[in-house]
Amino acid sequence: MASPRVVIYTSGACMYCWRALRLLETRRIAFEQRDLTGDAEGREKLADQVGRTSVPQIFIDGRAIGGFDDLRALDASGQLAKLLAAAPAS
């Protein structure tokens, strides 16, 4: 079974982006990183999707789960593993 598709939007000097990437790597969760450094159009598209331009923004199979604090809370509660297990594989 393929892993769920995880996409994380980041920017270069973002400490929370680095922390989110590290958490995903530590948990051995495959992800696609989309760097929005200097990409005003990309930030605008992100705002259209989630109502904000702040990064990181993390999606699992197209479902927005939020930023680093949200990711960390999901991980700490065990819900991240359940969400990844329940997500349809891409």
PDB file of N, CA, C and O in Angstrom:
ATOM      1  N   MET A   1       0.843  -1.169   0.000  1.00  0.00           N
ATOM      2  CA  MET A   1       0.000   0.000   0.000  1.00  0.00           C
ATOM      3  C   MET A   1       0.893   1.239   0.000  1.00  0.00           C
ATOM      4  O   MET A   1       1.845   1.301   0.779  1.00  0.00           O
ATOM      5  N   ALA A   2       0.616   2.217  -0.845  1.00  0.00           N
ATOM      6  CA  ALA A   2       1.393   3.448  -0.935  1.00  0.00           C
ATOM      7  C   ALA A   2       1.084   4.348   0.254  1.00  0.00           C
ATOM      8  O   ALA A   2       0.013   4.274   0.856  1.00  0.00           O
ATOM      9  N   SER A   3       2.051   5.199   0.573  1.00  0.00           N
ATOM     10  CA  SER A   3       1.864   6.148   1.669  1.00  0.00           C
ATOM     11  C   SER A   3       0.924   7.267   1.257  1.00  0.00           C
ATOM     12  O   SER A   3       0.856   7.620   0.080  1.00  0.00           O
ATOM     13  N   PRO A   4       0.199   7.826   2.215  1.00  0.00           N
ATOM     14  CA  PRO A   4      -0.628   8.989   1.903  1.00  0.00           C
ATOM     15  C   PRO A   4       0.266  10.134   1.445  1.00  0.00           C
ATOM     16  O   PRO A   4       1.421  10.237   1.858  1.00  0.00           O
ATOM     17  N   ARG A   5      -0.260  10.961   0.618  1.00  0.00           N
ATOM     18  CA  ARG A   5       0.518  12.076   0.117  1.00  0.00           C
ATOM     19  C   ARG A   5       0.497  13.221   1.131  1.00  0.00           C
ATOM     20  O   ARG A   5      -0.564  13.741   1.476  1.00  0.00           O
ATOM     21  N   VAL A   6       1.676  13.598   1.599  1.00  0.00           N
ATOM     22  CA  VAL A   6       1.834  14.703   2.537  1.00  0.00           C
ATOM     23  C   VAL A   6       2.569  15.814   1.799  1.00  0.00           C
ATOM     24  O   VAL A   6       3.635  15.599   1.222  1.00  0.00           O
ATOM     25  N   VAL A   7       1.981  16.999   1.829  1.00  0.00           N
ATOM     26  CA  VAL A   7       2.588  18.172   1.207  1.00  0.00           C
ATOM     27  C   VAL A   7       2.755  19.217   2.287  1.00  0.00           C
ATOM     28  O   VAL A   7       1.834  19.482   3.060  1.00  0.00           O
ATOM     29  N   ILE A   8       3.951  19.818   2.338  1.00  0.00           N
ATOM     30  CA  ILE A   8       4.216  20.871   3.305  1.00  0.00           C
ATOM     31  C   ILE A   8       4.732  22.102   2.574  1.00  0.00           C
ATOM     32  O   ILE A   8       5.708  22.040   1.826  1.00  0.00           O
ATOM     33  N   TYR A   9       4.062  23.213   2.806  1.00  0.00           N
ATOM     34  CA  TYR A   9       4.467  24.503   2.243  1.00  0.00           C
ATOM     35  C   TYR A   9       5.363  25.190   3.264  1.00  0.00           C
ATOM     36  O   TYR A   9       5.011  25.285   4.440  1.00  0.00           O
ATOM     37  N   THR A  10       6.519  25.668   2.817  1.00  0.00           N
ATOM     38  CA  THR A  10       7.520  26.250   3.696  1.00  0.00           C
ATOM     39  C   THR A  10       8.085  27.534   3.095  1.00  0.00           C
ATOM     40  O   THR A  10       7.761  27.913   1.970  1.00  0.00           O
ATOM     41  N   SER A  11       8.938  28.190   3.878  1.00  0.00           N
ATOM     42  CA  SER A  11       9.776  29.264   3.359  1.00  0.00           C
ATOM     43  C   SER A  11      11.142  29.147   4.025  1.00  0.00           C
ATOM     44  O   SER A  11      11.286  28.521   5.074  1.00  0.00           O
ATOM     45  N   GLY A  12      12.126  29.751   3.406  1.00  0.00           N
ATOM     46  CA  GLY A  12      13.525  29.558   3.783  1.00  0.00           C
ATOM     47  C   GLY A  12      13.911  29.806   5.223  1.00  0.00           C
ATOM     48  O   GLY A  12      14.552  28.946   5.827  1.00  0.00           O
ATOM     49  N   ALA A  13      13.556  30.932   5.799  1.00  0.00           N
ATOM     50  CA  ALA A  13      14.042  31.301   7.126  1.00  0.00           C
ATOM     51  C   ALA A  13      13.009  31.044   8.211  1.00  0.00           C
ATOM     52  O   ALA A  13      12.980  31.755   9.215  1.00  0.00           O
ATOM     53  N   CYS A  14      12.183  30.064   8.029  1.00  0.00           N
ATOM     54  CA  CYS A  14      11.068  29.802   8.945  1.00  0.00           C
ATOM     55  C   CYS A  14      11.444  28.690   9.928  1.00  0.00           C
ATOM     56  O   CYS A  14      11.602  27.533   9.538  1.00  0.00           O
ATOM     57  N   MET A  15      11.583  29.054  11.201  1.00  0.00           N
ATOM     58  CA  MET A  15      11.944  28.087  12.233  1.00  0.00           C
ATOM     59  C   MET A  15      10.870  27.008  12.389  1.00  0.00           C
ATOM     60  O   MET A  15      11.193  25.838  12.591  1.00  0.00           O
ATOM     61  N   TYR A  16       9.607  27.393  12.297  1.00  0.00           N
ATOM     62  CA  TYR A  16       8.529  26.416  12.452  1.00  0.00           C
ATOM     63  C   TYR A  16       8.477  25.456  11.266  1.00  0.00           C
ATOM     64  O   TYR A  16       8.099  24.294  11.413  1.00  0.00           O
ATOM     65  N   CYS A  17       8.858  25.949  10.097  1.00  0.00           N
ATOM     66  CA  CYS A  17       8.950  25.069   8.925  1.00  0.00           C
ATOM     67  C   CYS A  17      10.011  24.000   9.169  1.00  0.00           C
ATOM     68  O   CYS A  17       9.788  22.814   8.929  1.00  0.00           O
ATOM     69  N   TRP A  18      11.170  24.449   9.653  1.00  0.00           N
ATOM     70  CA  TRP A  18      12.262  23.512   9.934  1.00  0.00           C
ATOM     71  C   TRP A  18      11.811  22.471  10.952  1.00  0.00           C
ATOM     72  O   TRP A  18      12.093  21.284  10.790  1.00  0.00           O
ATOM     73  N   ARG A  19      11.118  22.903  11.992  1.00  0.00           N
ATOM     74  CA  ARG A  19      10.648  21.968  13.026  1.00  0.00           C
ATOM     75  C   ARG A  19       9.642  20.966  12.447  1.00  0.00           C
ATOM     76  O   ARG A  19       9.685  19.780  12.777  1.00  0.00           O
ATOM     77  N   ALA A  20       8.751  21.438  11.596  1.00  0.00           N
ATOM     78  CA  ALA A  20       7.764  20.537  10.984  1.00  0.00           C
ATOM     79  C   ALA A  20       8.455  19.520  10.084  1.00  0.00           C
ATOM     80  O   ALA A  20       8.126  18.334  10.111  1.00  0.00           O
ATOM     81  N   LEU A  21       9.409  19.985   9.290  1.00  0.00           N
ATOM     82  CA  LEU A  21      10.155  19.069   8.423  1.00  0.00           C
ATOM     83  C   LEU A  21      10.892  18.026   9.250  1.00  0.00           C
ATOM     84  O   LEU A  21      10.903  16.844   8.906  1.00  0.00           O
ATOM     85  N   ARG A  22      11.498  18.464  10.326  1.00  0.00           N
ATOM     86  CA  ARG A  22      12.238  17.546  11.199  1.00  0.00           C
ATOM     87  C   ARG A  22      11.309  16.503  11.823  1.00  0.00           C
ATOM     88  O   ARG A  22      11.666  15.328  11.910  1.00  0.00           O
ATOM     89  N   LEU A  23      10.121  16.929  12.256  1.00  0.00           N
ATOM     90  CA  LEU A  23       9.167  15.986  12.833  1.00  0.00           C
ATOM     91  C   LEU A  23       8.770  14.936  11.801  1.00  0.00           C
ATOM     92  O   LEU A  23       8.738  13.743  12.104  1.00  0.00           O
ATOM     93  N   LEU A  24       8.470  15.378  10.591  1.00  0.00           N
ATOM     94  CA  LEU A  24       8.091  14.431   9.538  1.00  0.00           C
ATOM     95  C   LEU A  24       9.234  13.460   9.251  1.00  0.00           C
ATOM     96  O   LEU A  24       9.016  12.258   9.100  1.00  0.00           O
ATOM     97  N   GLU A  25      10.452  13.992   9.179  1.00  0.00           N
ATOM     98  CA  GLU A  25      11.610  13.129   8.921  1.00  0.00           C
ATOM     99  C   GLU A  25      11.839  12.142  10.058  1.00  0.00           C
ATOM    100  O   GLU A  25      12.116  10.967   9.817  1.00  0.00           O
ATOM    101  N   THR A  26      11.724  12.615  11.290  1.00  0.00           N
ATOM    102  CA  THR A  26      11.922  11.758  12.466  1.00  0.00           C
ATOM    103  C   THR A  26      10.912  10.613  12.478  1.00  0.00           C
ATOM    104  O   THR A  26      11.245   9.487  12.847  1.00  0.00           O
ATOM    105  N   ARG A  27       9.687  10.904  12.076  1.00  0.00           N
ATOM    106  CA  ARG A  27       8.636   9.880  12.034  1.00  0.00           C
ATOM    107  C   ARG A  27       8.672   9.064  10.742  1.00  0.00           C
ATOM    108  O   ARG A  27       7.846   8.177  10.531  1.00  0.00           O
ATOM    109  N   ARG A  28       9.636   9.376   9.889  1.00  0.00           N
ATOM    110  CA  ARG A  28       9.808   8.684   8.599  1.00  0.00           C
ATOM    111  C   ARG A  28       8.552   8.766   7.741  1.00  0.00           C
ATOM    112  O   ARG A  28       8.122   7.789   7.129  1.00  0.00           O
ATOM    113  N   ILE A  29       7.980   9.965   7.719  1.00  0.00           N
ATOM    114  CA  ILE A  29       6.794  10.235   6.910  1.00  0.00           C
ATOM    115  C   ILE A  29       7.259  10.879   5.617  1.00  0.00           C
ATOM    116  O   ILE A  29       7.866  11.950   5.632  1.00  0.00           O
ATOM    117  N   ALA A  30       6.977  10.231   4.503  1.00  0.00           N
ATOM    118  CA  ALA A  30       7.347  10.787   3.202  1.00  0.00           C
ATOM    119  C   ALA A  30       6.517  12.039   2.940  1.00  0.00           C
ATOM    120  O   ALA A  30       5.329  12.085   3.257  1.00  0.00           O
ATOM    121  N   PHE A  31       7.154  13.052   2.359  1.00  0.00           N
ATOM    122  CA  PHE A  31       6.452  14.295   2.098  1.00  0.00           C
ATOM    123  C   PHE A  31       7.030  14.980   0.870  1.00  0.00           C
ATOM    124  O   PHE A  31       8.147  14.700   0.435  1.00  0.00           O
ATOM    125  N   GLU A  32       6.233  15.881   0.335  1.00  0.00           N
ATOM    126  CA  GLU A  32       6.666  16.757  -0.744  1.00  0.00           C
ATOM    127  C   GLU A  32       6.741  18.158  -0.162  1.00  0.00           C
ATOM    128  O   GLU A  32       5.764  18.654   0.401  1.00  0.00           O
ATOM    129  N   GLN A  33       7.890  18.795  -0.294  1.00  0.00           N
ATOM    130  CA  GLN A  33       8.066  20.153   0.222  1.00  0.00           C
ATOM    131  C   GLN A  33       7.912  21.144  -0.917  1.00  0.00           C
ATOM    132  O   GLN A  33       8.494  20.975  -1.988  1.00  0.00           O
ATOM    133  N   ARG A  34       7.115  22.185  -0.670  1.00  0.00           N
ATOM    134  CA  ARG A  34       6.934  23.262  -1.643  1.00  0.00           C
ATOM    135  C   ARG A  34       7.380  24.562  -0.984  1.00  0.00           C
ATOM    136  O   ARG A  34       6.699  25.102  -0.113  1.00  0.00           O
ATOM    137  N   ASP A  35       8.528  25.047  -1.416  1.00  0.00           N
ATOM    138  CA  ASP A  35       9.126  26.243  -0.836  1.00  0.00           C
ATOM    139  C   ASP A  35       8.514  27.488  -1.473  1.00  0.00           C
ATOM    140  O   ASP A  35       8.593  27.675  -2.687  1.00  0.00           O
ATOM    141  N   LEU A  36       7.911  28.328  -0.653  1.00  0.00           N
ATOM    142  CA  LEU A  36       7.258  29.543  -1.134  1.00  0.00           C
ATOM    143  C   LEU A  36       8.095  30.798  -0.893  1.00  0.00           C
ATOM    144  O   LEU A  36       7.571  31.911  -0.949  1.00  0.00           O
ATOM    145  N   THR A  37       9.385  30.630  -0.627  1.00  0.00           N
ATOM    146  CA  THR A  37      10.260  31.778  -0.415  1.00  0.00           C
ATOM    147  C   THR A  37      10.217  32.681  -1.641  1.00  0.00           C
ATOM    148  O   THR A  37      10.552  32.258  -2.747  1.00  0.00           O
ATOM    149  N   GLY A  38       9.806  33.919  -1.437  1.00  0.00           N
ATOM    150  CA  GLY A  38       9.753  34.886  -2.534  1.00  0.00           C
ATOM    151  C   GLY A  38       8.676  34.621  -3.570  1.00  0.00           C
ATOM    152  O   GLY A  38       8.698  35.218  -4.646  1.00  0.00           O
ATOM    153  N   ASP A  39       7.735  33.739  -3.269  1.00  0.00           N
ATOM    154  CA  ASP A  39       6.698  33.366  -4.229  1.00  0.00           C
ATOM    155  C   ASP A  39       5.346  33.950  -3.800  1.00  0.00           C
ATOM    156  O   ASP A  39       4.537  33.268  -3.171  1.00  0.00           O
ATOM    157  N   ALA A  40       5.116  35.221  -4.148  1.00  0.00           N
ATOM    158  CA  ALA A  40       3.874  35.895  -3.756  1.00  0.00           C
ATOM    159  C   ALA A  40       2.649  35.210  -4.349  1.00  0.00           C
ATOM    160  O   ALA A  40       1.616  35.100  -3.688  1.00  0.00           O
ATOM    161  N   GLU A  41       2.757  34.755  -5.582  1.00  0.00           N
ATOM    162  CA  GLU A  41       1.632  34.068  -6.232  1.00  0.00           C
ATOM    163  C   GLU A  41       1.315  32.753  -5.510  1.00  0.00           C
ATOM    164  O   GLU A  41       0.148  32.416  -5.311  1.00  0.00           O
ATOM    165  N   GLY A  42       2.354  32.018  -5.123  1.00  0.00           N
ATOM    166  CA  GLY A  42       2.157  30.774  -4.388  1.00  0.00           C
ATOM    167  C   GLY A  42       1.507  31.005  -3.042  1.00  0.00           C
ATOM    168  O   GLY A  42       0.657  30.225  -2.613  1.00  0.00           O
ATOM    169  N   ARG A  43       1.910  32.085  -2.369  1.00  0.00           N
ATOM    170  CA  ARG A  43       1.302  32.430  -1.076  1.00  0.00           C
ATOM    171  C   ARG A  43      -0.163  32.814  -1.257  1.00  0.00           C
ATOM    172  O   ARG A  43      -1.004  32.499  -0.416  1.00  0.00           O
ATOM    173  N   GLU A  44      -0.456  33.488  -2.349  1.00  0.00           N
ATOM    174  CA  GLU A  44      -1.840  33.874  -2.641  1.00  0.00           C
ATOM    175  C   GLU A  44      -2.701  32.633  -2.875  1.00  0.00           C
ATOM    176  O   GLU A  44      -3.831  32.554  -2.392  1.00  0.00           O
ATOM    177  N   LYS A  45      -2.166  31.674  -3.611  1.00  0.00           N
ATOM    178  CA  LYS A  45      -2.892  30.423  -3.851  1.00  0.00           C
ATOM    179  C   LYS A  45      -3.105  29.666  -2.535  1.00  0.00           C
ATOM    180  O   LYS A  45      -4.166  29.084  -2.309  1.00  0.00           O
ATOM    181  N   LEU A  46      -2.086  29.681  -1.673  1.00  0.00           N
ATOM    182  CA  LEU A  46      -2.210  29.034  -0.370  1.00  0.00           C
ATOM    183  C   LEU A  46      -3.317  29.705   0.442  1.00  0.00           C
ATOM    184  O   LEU A  46      -4.121  29.031   1.086  1.00  0.00           O
ATOM    185  N   ALA A  47      -3.350  31.030   0.406  1.00  0.00           N
ATOM    186  CA  ALA A  47      -4.396  31.776   1.119  1.00  0.00           C
ATOM    187  C   ALA A  47      -5.784  31.416   0.593  1.00  0.00           C
ATOM    188  O   ALA A  47      -6.742  31.348   1.363  1.00  0.00           O
ATOM    189  N   ASP A  48      -5.892  31.187  -0.706  1.00  0.00           N
ATOM    190  CA  ASP A  48      -7.170  30.773  -1.283  1.00  0.00           C
ATOM    191  C   ASP A  48      -7.599  29.413  -0.739  1.00  0.00           C
ATOM    192  O   ASP A  48      -8.791  29.162  -0.562  1.00  0.00           O
ATOM    193  N   GLN A  49      -6.632  28.535  -0.474  1.00  0.00           N
ATOM    194  CA  GLN A  49      -6.930  27.191   0.018  1.00  0.00           C
ATOM    195  C   GLN A  49      -7.261  27.162   1.509  1.00  0.00           C
ATOM    196  O   GLN A  49      -8.221  26.511   1.922  1.00  0.00           O
ATOM    197  N   VAL A  50      -6.465  27.869   2.318  1.00  0.00           N
ATOM    198  CA  VAL A  50      -6.595  27.729   3.771  1.00  0.00           C
ATOM    199  C   VAL A  50      -6.922  29.027   4.498  1.00  0.00           C
ATOM    200  O   VAL A  50      -7.093  29.032   5.717  1.00  0.00           O
ATOM    201  N   GLY A  51      -7.010  30.118   3.760  1.00  0.00           N
ATOM    202  CA  GLY A  51      -7.365  31.381   4.389  1.00  0.00           C
ATOM    203  C   GLY A  51      -6.225  32.091   5.083  1.00  0.00           C
ATOM    204  O   GLY A  51      -6.456  33.048   5.822  1.00  0.00           O
ATOM    205  N   ARG A  52      -5.008  31.651   4.865  1.00  0.00           N
ATOM    206  CA  ARG A  52      -3.840  32.312   5.456  1.00  0.00           C
ATOM    207  C   ARG A  52      -2.611  32.082   4.589  1.00  0.00           C
ATOM    208  O   ARG A  52      -2.554  31.142   3.797  1.00  0.00           O
ATOM    209  N   THR A  53      -1.632  32.961   4.758  1.00  0.00           N
ATOM    210  CA  THR A  53      -0.406  32.853   3.971  1.00  0.00           C
ATOM    211  C   THR A  53       0.759  32.373   4.817  1.00  0.00           C
ATOM    212  O   THR A  53       1.863  32.197   4.300  1.00  0.00           O
ATOM    213  N   SER A  54       0.537  32.157   6.109  1.00  0.00           N
ATOM    214  CA  SER A  54       1.637  31.741   6.981  1.00  0.00           C
ATOM    215  C   SER A  54       2.067  30.314   6.670  1.00  0.00           C
ATOM    216  O   SER A  54       1.268  29.484   6.237  1.00  0.00           O
ATOM    217  N   VAL A  55       3.333  30.054   6.900  1.00  0.00           N
ATOM    218  CA  VAL A  55       3.892  28.726   6.712  1.00  0.00           C
ATOM    219  C   VAL A  55       4.530  28.290   8.021  1.00  0.00           C
ATOM    220  O   VAL A  55       4.910  29.136   8.830  1.00  0.00           O
ATOM    221  N   PRO A  56       4.653  26.997   8.245  1.00  0.00           N
ATOM    222  CA  PRO A  56       4.284  25.935   7.327  1.00  0.00           C
ATOM    223  C   PRO A  56       2.774  25.704   7.303  1.00  0.00           C
ATOM    224  O   PRO A  56       2.053  26.011   8.252  1.00  0.00           O
ATOM    225  N   GLN A  57       2.341  25.160   6.197  1.00  0.00           N
ATOM    226  CA  GLN A  57       0.979  24.642   6.063  1.00  0.00           C
ATOM    227  C   GLN A  57       1.133  23.212   5.565  1.00  0.00           C
ATOM    228  O   GLN A  57       1.834  22.956   4.586  1.00  0.00           O
ATOM    229  N   ILE A  58       0.475  22.290   6.244  1.00  0.00           N
ATOM    230  CA  ILE A  58       0.643  20.869   5.952  1.00  0.00           C
ATOM    231  C   ILE A  58      -0.686  20.285   5.505  1.00  0.00           C
ATOM    232  O   ILE A  58      -1.736  20.553   6.089  1.00  0.00           O
ATOM    233  N   PHE A  59      -0.611  19.477   4.447  1.00  0.00           N
ATOM    234  CA  PHE A  59      -1.784  18.818   3.882  1.00  0.00           C
ATOM    235  C   PHE A  59      -1.529  17.322   3.832  1.00  0.00           C
ATOM    236  O   PHE A  59      -0.419  16.886   3.524  1.00  0.00           O
ATOM    237  N   ILE A  60      -2.542  16.544   4.131  1.00  0.00           N
ATOM    238  CA  ILE A  60      -2.482  15.089   3.969  1.00  0.00           C
ATOM    239  C   ILE A  60      -3.594  14.711   3.017  1.00  0.00           C
ATOM    240  O   ILE A  60      -4.777  14.878   3.314  1.00  0.00           O
ATOM    241  N   ASP A  61      -3.193  14.198   1.868  1.00  0.00           N
ATOM    242  CA  ASP A  61      -4.133  13.859   0.790  1.00  0.00           C
ATOM    243  C   ASP A  61      -5.113  14.996   0.516  1.00  0.00           C
ATOM    244  O   ASP A  61      -6.315  14.782   0.365  1.00  0.00           O
ATOM    245  N   GLY A  62      -4.562  16.217   0.457  1.00  0.00           N
ATOM    246  CA  GLY A  62      -5.358  17.377   0.111  1.00  0.00           C
ATOM    247  C   GLY A  62      -6.102  18.015   1.266  1.00  0.00           C
ATOM    248  O   GLY A  62      -6.689  19.084   1.100  1.00  0.00           O
ATOM    249  N   ARG A  63      -6.094  17.395   2.420  1.00  0.00           N
ATOM    250  CA  ARG A  63      -6.791  17.926   3.597  1.00  0.00           C
ATOM    251  C   ARG A  63      -5.818  18.768   4.415  1.00  0.00           C
ATOM    252  O   ARG A  63      -4.780  18.270   4.852  1.00  0.00           O
ATOM    253  N   ALA A  64      -6.148  20.038   4.623  1.00  0.00           N
ATOM    254  CA  ALA A  64      -5.305  20.921   5.420  1.00  0.00           C
ATOM    255  C   ALA A  64      -5.371  20.511   6.885  1.00  0.00           C
ATOM    256  O   ALA A  64      -6.454  20.387   7.457  1.00  0.00           O
ATOM    257  N   ILE A  65      -4.194  20.300   7.489  1.00  0.00           N
ATOM    258  CA  ILE A  65      -4.172  19.979   8.919  1.00  0.00           C
ATOM    259  C   ILE A  65      -3.615  21.132   9.737  1.00  0.00           C
ATOM    260  O   ILE A  65      -3.660  21.085  10.966  1.00  0.00           O
ATOM    261  N   GLY A  66      -3.088  22.169   9.089  1.00  0.00           N
ATOM    262  CA  GLY A  66      -2.596  23.341   9.794  1.00  0.00           C
ATOM    263  C   GLY A  66      -1.093  23.467   9.731  1.00  0.00           C
ATOM    264  O   GLY A  66      -0.451  22.991   8.794  1.00  0.00           O
ATOM    265  N   GLY A  67      -0.534  24.121  10.752  1.00  0.00           N
ATOM    266  CA  GLY A  67       0.892  24.401  10.811  1.00  0.00           C
ATOM    267  C   GLY A  67       1.621  23.468  11.757  1.00  0.00           C
ATOM    268  O   GLY A  67       1.137  22.385  12.085  1.00  0.00           O
ATOM    269  N   PHE A  68       2.806  23.912  12.193  1.00  0.00           N
ATOM    270  CA  PHE A  68       3.639  23.071  13.045  1.00  0.00           C
ATOM    271  C   PHE A  68       2.962  22.707  14.359  1.00  0.00           C
ATOM    272  O   PHE A  68       2.979  21.544  14.762  1.00  0.00           O
ATOM    273  N   ASP A  69       2.366  23.690  15.033  1.00  0.00           N
ATOM    274  CA  ASP A  69       1.720  23.389  16.316  1.00  0.00           C
ATOM    275  C   ASP A  69       0.622  22.339  16.158  1.00  0.00           C
ATOM    276  O   ASP A  69       0.451  21.473  17.016  1.00  0.00           O
ATOM    277  N   ASP A  70      -0.114  22.423  15.058  1.00  0.00           N
ATOM    278  CA  ASP A  70      -1.171  21.438  14.787  1.00  0.00           C
ATOM    279  C   ASP A  70      -0.570  20.063  14.517  1.00  0.00           C
ATOM    280  O   ASP A  70      -1.067  19.052  15.014  1.00  0.00           O
ATOM    281  N   LEU A  71       0.497  20.032  13.731  1.00  0.00           N
ATOM    282  CA  LEU A  71       1.187  18.773  13.428  1.00  0.00           C
ATOM    283  C   LEU A  71       1.728  18.141  14.698  1.00  0.00           C
ATOM    284  O   LEU A  71       1.572  16.941  14.921  1.00  0.00           O
ATOM    285  N   ARG A  72       2.362  18.952  15.526  1.00  0.00           N
ATOM    286  CA  ARG A  72       2.936  18.449  16.781  1.00  0.00           C
ATOM    287  C   ARG A  72       1.847  17.907  17.703  1.00  0.00           C
ATOM    288  O   ARG A  72       2.024  16.860  18.325  1.00  0.00           O
ATOM    289  N   ALA A  73       0.723  18.616  17.792  1.00  0.00           N
ATOM    290  CA  ALA A  73      -0.384  18.152  18.640  1.00  0.00           C
ATOM    291  C   ALA A  73      -0.956  16.831  18.127  1.00  0.00           C
ATOM    292  O   ALA A  73      -1.246  15.927  18.910  1.00  0.00           O
ATOM    293  N   LEU A  74      -1.116  16.728  16.812  1.00  0.00           N
ATOM    294  CA  LEU A  74      -1.600  15.469  16.233  1.00  0.00           C
ATOM    295  C   LEU A  74      -0.641  14.326  16.537  1.00  0.00           C
ATOM    296  O   LEU A  74      -1.066  13.219  16.868  1.00  0.00           O
ATOM    297  N   ASP A  75       0.654  14.601  16.422  1.00  0.00           N
ATOM    298  CA  ASP A  75       1.659  13.575  16.697  1.00  0.00           C
ATOM    299  C   ASP A  75       1.626  13.164  18.157  1.00  0.00           C
ATOM    300  O   ASP A  75       1.621  11.973  18.468  1.00  0.00           O
ATOM    301  N   ALA A  76       1.605  14.136  19.053  1.00  0.00           N
ATOM    302  CA  ALA A  76       1.626  13.846  20.489  1.00  0.00           C
ATOM    303  C   ALA A  76       0.412  13.051  20.949  1.00  0.00           C
ATOM    304  O   ALA A  76       0.508  12.235  21.866  1.00  0.00           O
ATOM    305  N   SER A  77      -0.726  13.291  20.313  1.00  0.00           N
ATOM    306  CA  SER A  77      -1.954  12.598  20.711  1.00  0.00           C
ATOM    307  C   SER A  77      -2.114  11.227  20.051  1.00  0.00           C
ATOM    308  O   SER A  77      -3.011  10.462  20.405  1.00  0.00           O
ATOM    309  N   GLY A  78      -1.234  10.924  19.086  1.00  0.00           N
ATOM    310  CA  GLY A  78      -1.358   9.666  18.349  1.00  0.00           C
ATOM    311  C   GLY A  78      -2.284   9.770  17.152  1.00  0.00           C
ATOM    312  O   GLY A  78      -2.432   8.815  16.390  1.00  0.00           O
ATOM    313  N   GLN A  79      -2.902  10.922  16.986  1.00  0.00           N
ATOM    314  CA  GLN A  79      -3.852  11.095  15.883  1.00  0.00           C
ATOM    315  C   GLN A  79      -3.168  11.204  14.526  1.00  0.00           C
ATOM    316  O   GLN A  79      -3.769  10.868  13.505  1.00  0.00           O
ATOM    317  N   LEU A  80      -1.909  11.674  14.498  1.00  0.00           N
ATOM    318  CA  LEU A  80      -1.207  11.769  13.213  1.00  0.00           C
ATOM    319  C   LEU A  80      -1.053  10.392  12.583  1.00  0.00           C
ATOM    320  O   LEU A  80      -1.324  10.212  11.396  1.00  0.00           O
ATOM    321  N   ALA A  81      -0.618   9.426  13.378  1.00  0.00           N
ATOM    322  CA  ALA A  81      -0.459   8.067  12.865  1.00  0.00           C
ATOM    323  C   ALA A  81      -1.788   7.503  12.389  1.00  0.00           C
ATOM    324  O   ALA A  81      -1.847   6.833  11.358  1.00  0.00           O
ATOM    325  N   LYS A  82      -2.852   7.770  13.134  1.00  0.00           N
ATOM    326  CA  LYS A  82      -4.179   7.283  12.737  1.00  0.00           C
ATOM    327  C   LYS A  82      -4.648   7.966  11.457  1.00  0.00           C
ATOM    328  O   LYS A  82      -5.225   7.328  10.576  1.00  0.00           O
ATOM    329  N   LEU A  83      -4.395   9.271  11.365  1.00  0.00           N
ATOM    330  CA  LEU A  83      -4.781  10.022  10.164  1.00  0.00           C
ATOM    331  C   LEU A  83      -4.037   9.508   8.941  1.00  0.00           C
ATOM    332  O   LEU A  83      -4.622   9.360   7.869  1.00  0.00           O
ATOM    333  N   LEU A  84      -2.761   9.238   9.100  1.00  0.00           N
ATOM    334  CA  LEU A  84      -1.965   8.725   7.980  1.00  0.00           C
ATOM    335  C   LEU A  84      -2.398   7.315   7.593  1.00  0.00           C
ATOM    336  O   LEU A  84      -2.418   6.968   6.412  1.00  0.00           O
ATOM    337  N   ALA A  85      -2.740   6.517   8.574  1.00  0.00           N
ATOM    338  CA  ALA A  85      -3.178   5.148   8.304  1.00  0.00           C
ATOM    339  C   ALA A  85      -4.540   5.126   7.622  1.00  0.00           C
ATOM    340  O   ALA A  85      -4.822   4.251   6.804  1.00  0.00           O
ATOM    341  N   ALA A  86      -5.387   6.101   7.968  1.00  0.00           N
ATOM    342  CA  ALA A  86      -6.746   6.136   7.428  1.00  0.00           C
ATOM    343  C   ALA A  86      -6.846   6.844   6.094  1.00  0.00           C
ATOM    344  O   ALA A  86      -7.819   6.656   5.363  1.00  0.00           O
ATOM    345  N   ALA A  87      -5.855   7.653   5.770  1.00  0.00           N
ATOM    346  CA  ALA A  87      -5.917   8.438   4.526  1.00  0.00           C
ATOM    347  C   ALA A  87      -5.836   7.516   3.321  1.00  0.00           C
ATOM    348  O   ALA A  87      -5.079   6.544   3.325  1.00  0.00           O
ATOM    349  N   PRO A  88      -6.616   7.819   2.288  1.00  0.00           N
ATOM    350  CA  PRO A  88      -6.519   6.999   1.079  1.00  0.00           C
ATOM    351  C   PRO A  88      -5.147   7.170   0.456  1.00  0.00           C
ATOM    352  O   PRO A  88      -4.625   8.283   0.401  1.00  0.00           O
ATOM    353  N   ALA A  89      -4.574   6.113   0.001  1.00  0.00           N
ATOM    354  CA  ALA A  89      -3.254   6.163  -0.628  1.00  0.00           C
ATOM    355  C   ALA A  89      -3.360   6.819  -1.984  1.00  0.00           C
ATOM    356  O   ALA A  89      -4.353   6.669  -2.695  1.00  0.00           O
ATOM    357  N   SER A  90      -2.316   7.550  -2.329  1.00  0.00           N
ATOM    358  CA  SER A  90      -2.312   8.197  -3.649  1.00  0.00           C
ATOM    359  C   SER A  90      -1.437   7.431  -4.606  1.00  0.00           C
ATOM    360  O   SER A  90      -1.305   7.818  -5.767  1.00  0.00           O
TER     361      SER A  90
END
